[in-house]
Amino acid sequence: MKILAVIPARGGSKGIPKKNIRLMNGKPLIAYVINTARKSKHITDVFVSTDNKEISDIAQQNGANVIYRGENLSGDMVTLDPVIFHAKKEAEEKCKYKYDIVITLQPTSPLLTLETLDEGIGYFIKQKADTVISVVNKPHLSWGREDDKVIPLYKERKNRQELPAQLLETGAFVIAKSECVLENSRIGENVSVFEIPEKESIDIDDKNDWILAESLLKRRKIIFRVDGYIELGMGHIYNCITLAYSMIEHDVLLVTRENAKEGIVKIKESNLPYCMIKDNEDLEKIIKEFKPDVFVNDSLNTEAEYILSLKKKVSRVVTIEDLGTGINEADAVINALYDEVEESNKHIYSGYKYVCLRDEFQLEKPTEFSPEVKNILIMFGGTDPSNLNKALYQIILKFSSKYQNIKFKFITGIGYDNEKNGVVTNKDKNIFVYPNVHRVAKYMKTADLAITSQGRTVFELAAMGVPAIVLSQNSRETTHRFAQMEHGFLNLGMGTEVNQDVIENTLDWLIRTAAIRKNMHELMLKCPLRSGLKRVKNIILGDSDE
């Protein structure tokens, strides 16, 4: 079976001058459809029909044959039917054989994929249709005109997903039996349609179409490999969700272990696409199916062997908060929680300027300093593995009687069992407990002082300008260098080892000493944290110029 693909491309485009050969994402527009057609397992020959020498040269550079058409077939009002008919006759004369099928492919459909094209041709052959036209399903509540009246083109108002199909021609391809390709038509008696994905249906007609198509061509597939559970905490989950939200122009997929229950709950709440795995074998299957351009590993120490195995399957591998041997093999390492490394490690980005603040902290203005302490916030992350909430709760039960005008607000996470640990609201002691809140910034906005662990919450408190006492959850947290007095924090070290009297005395001192708290507040606001998300996003995509 001989199949001819004809790509009509004249040189007289006015809406976008020289549209067919203008560079889109670094390639001439027409090159996309030529390359797709040439890779098709069905298509025998690819011809470009043109009246323009530049288009001819670029078509030949990309491996297409060229048919020249005269002025009578190149005017603004000439339809495609005679152009395709002319191209078929010329191609058959050049190749010395007849074609069974003729496909019209528009150069203005750069997002049409090889898989969709081949599926469409396969559908045509199977259906034994005379003509198959590519369409996209776009059901909408639409209106028309009848005489001087505007009338609905629907029977019943429903949600879009409940409306009947509305199939619109895309222009991506028209597939026809050769005998149906005539000087004034390519549409036979038996017509069928082939539905293509909406993204692939974009037809470049104006500048807005161009901008959208180019943006989609730059779209990348990104996997975030991340876990969150009681022992590990939830910081990694929050960080990857924040990054995934910021990459709306790309396709993202979160991958987590099926036994990481607390993290899975938070991922589900995010409404982001995700997959669960049991082991690395499952991960390999996901990589094979999703075909990511970038793999981001945010699950602590990696091994060199693991990173090298990933790089065989994915072109770019990035790790986050990683101190393992894998950092030597990764394309980039982002360690916001750790001190800057030696200048020779150009691919390792360390320090607080690589912090990714959640949207709520990007939008919320810092709290204004208050000489009087009215609200104290206590929060130890999503899971609180060292149960510092309980230890502080016991301290506050006794301490609150000294300051009856202060409200003590505990923010506990999704992985913390308040009832089991007895961390519950006690209004008589001015203690209020808020489990799994959705907008922490709202509570920080009213806080005059905070007590927290040494994870990512310290960056959020700094962004809000809330002076804080810090108690580390574990030895790894003690290596996080940001939460020091130079940035507005009083760091007391390992929380489980700090004497109760030290915590009480420190808290009492800060409540009474407004000058110290004001200095802490001012030091926090000197840290430029809100630009970190954009910086990290560029590093992940490989667009950083740092």
C-alpha positions in Angstrom: 0.0 0.0 0.0 1.4 3.3 -1.1 0.6 6.4 1.1 1.4 10.0 0.1 1.7 12.8 2.6 1.2 16.3 1.2 2.2 19.3 3.2 0.8 22.5 1.6 3.0 25.5 2.5 2.8 28.7 0.6 5.0 31.7 1.2 2.4 34.5 1.4 1.4 34.3 5.0 0.3 37.8 6.3 -1.0 37.2 9.8 2.4 35.9 10.8 5.0 36.8 8.1 7.0 33.8 6.8 5.0 31.7 9.3 5.9 28.3 7.9 9.6 28.8 8.2 9.7 31.0 11.3 11.6 29.4 14.2 9.3 27.9 16.8 11.2 26.7 19.9 14.4 26.7 17.8 13.0 24.9 14.7 11.3 26.0 11.6 7.5 25.5 12.0 7.2 23.3 9.0 10.0 21.0 10.3 7.8 19.6 13.0 5.2 18.0 10.7 7.8 16.9 8.1 9.7 15.0 10.8 6.6 13.5 12.2 5.4 12.3 8.7 8.9 10.9 7.8 8.9 8.8 11.0 5.5 7.3 10.3 5.5 3.6 9.8 2.7 3.9 7.2 3.7 6.8 5.0 5.6 6.0 1.8 6.5 9.5 0.6 6.4 13.1 2.0 6.0 16.0 -0.4 5.8 19.7 0.4 3.8 21.7 -2.1 5.0 25.3 -2.2 5.5 28.4 -4.2 8.5 29.7 -2.2 12.2 29.0 -2.5 13.0 29.4 1.2 10.3 27.0 2.2 11.6 24.6 -0.5 15.1 24.7 0.9 14.0 24.1 4.5 11.7 21.3 3.4 14.6 19.6 1.6 16.9 20.2 4.6 14.4 18.2 6.7 14.2 15.3 4.3 11.0 16.2 2.4 10.5 16.1 -1.4 9.2 19.4 -3.0 6.6 20.1 -5.6 6.4 23.6 -7.0 3.0 25.1 -7.7 2.2 28.1 -9.8 0.6 31.4 -9.0 -2.8 30.0 -9.9 -2.6 27.7 -6.9 -1.0 30.2 -4.5 -3.5 33.0 -4.1 -5.2 33.9 -0.8 -8.6 32.6 -2.1 -7.4 29.2 -3.4 -8.7 26.3 -1.4 -6.6 23.2 -0.6 -8.5 20.8 -2.8 -6.8 21.8 -6.1 -3.4 22.1 -4.4 -3.5 18.6 -3.0 -4.9 17.2 -6.3 -2.0 18.9 -8.2 0.6 17.5 -5.7 -0.8 14.0 -6.0 -0.5 14.1 -9.8 3.0 15.5 -9.7 4.2 13.0 -7.0 2.9 10.0 -8.9 4.6 11.3 -12.1 7.9 11.7 -10.1 7.8 8.4 -8.3 6.4 6.4 -11.2 3.6 4.7 -9.1 0.1 5.4 -8.0 -0.9 6.1 -4.4 -3.7 4.3 -2.6 -4.1 6.9 0.1 -3.4 10.7 0.2 -2.9 12.5 3.5 -3.1 16.3 3.8 -0.9 17.4 6.7 -0.9 21.0 7.8 2.5 22.7 8.6 0.6 24.7 11.2 0.0 21.7 13.4 3.4 21.3 15.1 2.0 19.5 18.1 0.6 16.5 16.2 2.5 13.5 17.5 3.7 10.5 15.6 1.6 8.2 17.8 -1.6 10.1 16.9 -0.8 10.3 13.2 -0.1 6.5 13.0 -3.2 5.7 15.0 -5.3 7.9 12.7 -3.9 6.2 9.6 -4.5 2.8 11.2 -8.1 3.8 12.0 -8.6 4.9 8.4 -7.4 1.6 7.0 -9.5 -0.4 9.5 -12.7 1.6 9.0 -12.5 1.4 5.2 -13.7 4.9 5.0 -13.4 7.2 2.0 -12.2 10.1 4.1 -11.1 10.5 7.8 -10.9 14.0 9.3 -9.0 14.9 12.5 -11.3 16.5 15.1 -11.2 17.6 18.7 -14.1 17.2 21.1 -15.0 20.6 22.6 -18.5 20.5 24.1 -19.7 24.0 25.2 -23.0 25.8 25.8 -23.0 27.6 22.4 -25.3 30.1 20.7 -26.2 31.0 17.2 -28.3 33.5 15.2 -31.6 32.9 13.5 -32.8 35.9 11.6 -32.4 38.7 14.2 -32.5 36.5 17.2 -29.8 34.9 19.3 -30.8 31.3 20.0 -29.3 28.4 22.0 -27.6 25.6 20.1 -28.3 23.2 23.0 -31.4 21.5 24.4 -30.6 21.6 28.1 -28.1 23.5 30.2 -25.6 21.1 31.7 -22.1 21.0 33.0 -19.5 20.8 30.2 -18.6 17.2 30.9 -22.3 16.2 30.6 -22.9 17.9 27.2 -23.0 15.9 24.0 -19.9 15.7 21.9 -19.1 18.7 19.7 -16.5 17.6 17.2 -14.5 20.4 15.6 -12.2 19.9 12.6 -8.6 20.6 13.6 -6.8 20.8 10.3 -4.1 18.5 11.6 -4.8 15.9 8.9 -7.3 14.7 6.3 -6.8 11.1 5.1 -8.5 10.1 1.9 -8.6 7.3 -0.7 -6.6 8.4 -3.7 -9.7 8.2 -6.0 -11.5 10.7 -3.7 -8.8 13.4 -4.1 -10.2 15.5 -6.9 -9.6 19.0 -8.1 -12.6 20.3 -6.1 -12.8 17.9 -3.2 -11.1 15.4 -0.9 -14.3 14.3 0.8 -15.7 10.9 -0.2 -19.2 9.6 0.5 -18.2 7.5 3.5 -16.7 10.0 6.0 -15.5 9.3 9.5 -13.6 11.4 12.1 -10.7 10.6 14.3 -10.5 12.4 17.7 -7.1 13.8 18.6 -5.9 15.2 22.0 -6.8 18.9 22.5 -3.1 19.9 22.8 -2.4 18.4 19.3 -5.3 20.2 17.8 -3.7 23.6 17.9 -3.6 25.2 14.5 -1.2 28.2 14.1 -3.4 31.0 12.7 -2.4 34.0 14.7 0.2 35.2 17.3 -1.8 33.8 20.2 -1.8 30.3 18.6 1.9 30.7 18.1 2.6 31.6 21.7 0.5 28.8 23.1 2.0 26.2 20.8 5.6 27.3 21.5 4.8 27.1 25.3 3.5 23.6 24.9 6.5 22.5 22.9 8.7 23.6 25.8 6.5 21.6 28.2 8.5 18.9 30.0 7.6 15.8 32.0 8.9 15.9 35.6 8.8 13.2 38.2 9.1 14.1 41.9 10.2 11.1 43.9 9.2 11.9 47.5 8.0 10.3 50.8 6.4 11.6 54.0 5.8 9.7 57.2 6.1 10.0 61.0 9.8 9.2 61.3 10.8 11.3 58.3 8.5 14.2 58.7 6.4 16.0 56.0 8.9 18.7 54.9 9.8 16.8 51.7 6.2 16.4 50.7 5.3 20.1 51.2 8.4 21.1 49.3 7.6 18.9 46.3 4.0 20.0 46.2 5.1 23.6 46.2 7.4 23.0 43.3 4.8 20.9 41.4 2.3 23.7 41.8 4.8 26.2 40.4 5.3 24.1 37.3 1.8 24.3 35.8 3.3 24.8 32.3 4.8 21.3 32.6 3.5 17.7 33.2 4.3 16.6 36.8 3.9 13.3 38.6 4.5 12.7 42.3 5.8 9.2 43.1 5.7 7.9 46.7 6.0 4.6 48.6 2.6 3.0 49.3 3.4 2.6 53.0 4.1 6.4 53.4 0.6 7.0 54.7 0.8 10.5 56.0 2.5 11.8 52.8 -0.1 10.1 50.6 -2.9 11.8 52.5 -1.3 15.2 51.9 -0.6 14.4 48.2 -4.2 13.4 47.7 -5.3 16.8 49.2 -3.1 18.6 46.7 -5.1 17.1 43.7 -1.8 16.6 41.9 -1.3 13.4 39.8 0.6 10.7 41.7 1.6 7.1 41.7 2.5 4.7 44.6 5.3 2.2 44.4 6.5 -0.8 46.4 10.1 -0.9 45.2 12.5 0.4 42.6 11.1 -2.1 40.1 7.8 -0.3 40.2 9.7 3.0 39.8 11.3 1.7 36.7 7.9 0.8 35.2 6.6 4.3 35.9 9.7 5.9 34.3 9.2 3.8 31.2 5.5 4.7 30.9 5.7 8.4 31.9 9.0 9.0 30.0 10.2 12.0 32.2 12.6 14.6 30.9 13.5 15.5 34.5 13.7 13.3 37.7 13.7 15.1 41.0 14.6 13.0 44.1 13.6 14.5 47.4 14.0 11.7 49.8 17.3 12.2 51.7 20.6 10.5 51.1 21.1 9.0 47.7 23.7 6.5 46.6 25.9 7.1 43.5 24.7 3.8 42.0 21.1 4.8 42.3 21.6 8.2 40.6 23.7 6.6 37.8 20.9 4.1 37.1 18.4 7.0 36.9 20.6 8.9 34.4 20.5 6.0 32.0 16.7 6.4 31.8 16.2 10.2 32.3 18.2 13.0 30.7 18.3 15.2 33.8 18.4 14.1 37.5 18.2 16.5 40.4 18.3 15.8 44.1 17.1 17.8 47.1 18.4 17.9 50.7 20.9 15.2 49.7 24.1 14.5 51.6 24.7 11.0 50.1 27.3 9.9 47.5 24.7 10.4 44.8 25.3 14.2 44.8 28.5 13.6 42.9 26.6 12.1 40.0 23.4 14.2 40.0 23.1 17.0 37.4 22.1 19.4 40.2 21.8 19.3 44.0 19.6 21.7 45.9 20.3 21.8 49.6 18.5 24.9 51.0 18.8 23.6 54.6 22.6 23.3 54.6 25.5 25.7 54.4 27.1 26.7 51.2 29.6 24.2 49.9 33.0 24.6 48.2 33.0 26.7 45.1 34.4 23.8 43.1 31.0 22.0 43.4 29.3 24.2 40.8 26.3 21.8 40.5 25.4 22.0 44.3 23.2 24.9 45.3 23.2 25.4 49.1 21.8 27.9 51.5 18.5 29.7 52.3 18.3 31.5 48.9 17.2 28.2 47.5 14.2 27.9 49.8 10.8 27.2 48.2 8.1 29.1 50.1 4.6 27.9 49.6 2.1 30.2 47.8 0.5 31.5 51.0 3.9 32.8 52.2 4.6 34.4 48.8 1.4 36.3 49.1 1.1 37.1 52.8 2.8 40.2 54.1 5.1 39.9 57.2 3.5 40.5 60.6 4.1 43.9 62.2 6.2 43.8 65.3 4.3 44.1 68.6 6.1 45.1 71.8 3.6 43.1 73.7 3.3 39.3 73.3 -0.3 38.3 72.8 0.0 35.2 70.7 2.6 32.4 70.9 2.6 29.8 68.2 4.0 26.2 68.9 4.4 24.0 65.8 6.7 21.0 65.2 5.9 19.9 61.6 3.5 17.5 60.0 4.4 14.4 62.1 6.6 15.6 65.1 8.6 12.4 65.4 10.2 13.4 68.7 6.8 14.4 70.2 8.0 17.8 71.1 4.4 19.0 71.0 3.6 16.9 74.1 6.7 18.2 75.9 5.9 21.8 75.2 2.2 21.3 76.1 3.2 20.1 79.6 5.5 23.1 80.0 2.8 25.5 78.8 0.2 24.0 81.2 2.3 25.3 84.1 3.8 28.3 82.4 0.5 29.9 81.1 -0.6 30.9 84.6 2.2 33.5 84.6 0.9 35.2 81.4 -2.9 35.0 81.5 -3.2 37.5 78.6 -1.2 35.3 76.2 -2.9 32.8 73.9 -0.7 29.6 73.2 -1.7 28.1 69.9 -0.5 24.7 68.9 -0.5 23.9 65.1 -0.2 20.1 64.7 0.2 18.2 61.5 -1.5 15.4 59.6 0.6 12.7 61.1 0.2 13.7 64.8 -2.3 12.0 67.1 -3.5 14.8 69.4 -5.9 12.7 71.4 -3.4 10.0 72.1 -0.8 12.5 73.3 -3.2 14.7 75.2 -2.4 17.8 73.2 -5.9 19.3 73.1 -7.5 22.6 73.5 -7.7 23.8 77.2 -9.3 27.2 77.3 -8.8 27.6 81.0 -5.1 27.6 80.4 -5.4 29.7 77.2 -4.2 26.8 75.1 -5.7 26.3 71.7 -4.9 23.4 69.4 -5.5 23.4 65.6 -4.8 20.1 63.9 -3.8 20.0 60.2 -4.6 23.6 59.3 -4.7 24.5 55.6 -3.3 28.0 55.7 -0.5 28.3 58.4 0.3 31.8 57.3 -3.0 33.0 58.8 -1.9 31.9 62.2 1.7 33.2 61.8 0.3 36.6 60.8 -1.1 37.1 64.3 1.9 35.5 66.2 4.3 37.6 68.2 6.6 34.6 69.1 7.0 31.0 68.0 8.5 27.7 69.2 9.3 25.3 66.4 11.6 22.6 65.1 14.5 23.1 62.7 12.9 22.0 59.4 11.3 24.2 56.7 9.0 25.9 59.1 11.9 28.2 60.2 11.9 29.7 56.7 8.2 30.4 56.8 8.5 32.0 60.2 11.4 34.2 58.9 9.4 35.2 55.8 6.6 36.3 58.2 9.1 38.0 60.7 8.0 35.9 63.7 10.8 35.6 66.3 11.3 32.0 67.3 12.8 29.5 69.7 14.1 26.4 67.9 14.3 22.8 69.1 15.7 20.2 66.8 13.8 17.0 66.2 16.9 14.9 65.5 20.7 15.1 64.9 20.2 15.7 61.2 18.2 18.8 61.9 21.0 20.2 64.1 23.0 20.4 60.8 20.5 22.8 59.3 22.3 26.1 59.7 19.7 28.8 58.9 18.0 28.8 62.3 20.6 30.8 64.2 20.6 34.3 65.8 22.1 35.9 62.8 18.7 35.2 61.1 16.5 35.9 64.1 16.3 32.6 65.9 17.3 31.4 69.4 18.4 27.8 68.8 18.4 25.6 71.9 19.7 22.5 70.1 18.3 18.9 70.3 14.7 19.2 71.7 14.8 15.9 73.6 17.9 17.0 75.4 17.0 20.5 76.4 16.1 21.0 80.1 12.6 22.1 80.8 13.8 25.0 82.9 15.9 26.3 79.9 12.9 26.4 77.7 10.8 28.2 80.3 13.5 30.7 81.1 14.2 31.4 77.4 10.5 31.9 76.7 10.0 34.1 79.8 13.0 36.2 78.8 11.8 36.8 75.2 8.3 37.7 76.4 9.7 40.3 78.7 12.4 41.7 76.4 10.8 43.5 73.5 14.1 44.9 72.2 15.5 41.4 71.6 12.4 40.3 69.8 12.4 43.4 67.6 16.0 42.7 66.7 15.1 39.1 65.8 12.1 40.3 63.7 14.3 42.7 61.8 17.0 40.1 61.1 14.4 37.7 59.7 13.1 40.3 57.3 16.6 40.9 55.9 16.6 37.4 54.4 15.4 37.5 50.7 13.4 34.2 50.8 10.6 34.9 48.3 12.8 34.6 45.2 14.0 31.1 46.0 11.1 29.2 44.3 11.8 30.8 40.9 15.5 30.1 41.4 15.0 26.4 42.2 12.5 25.9 39.4 15.1 27.2 36.9 17.8 24.9 38.4 15.4 21.8 38.1 14.7 22.7 34.4 18.3 23.3 33.7 17.7 27.0 32.9 19.8 28.5 35.7 22.5 30.9 34.8 24.1 30.8 38.3 
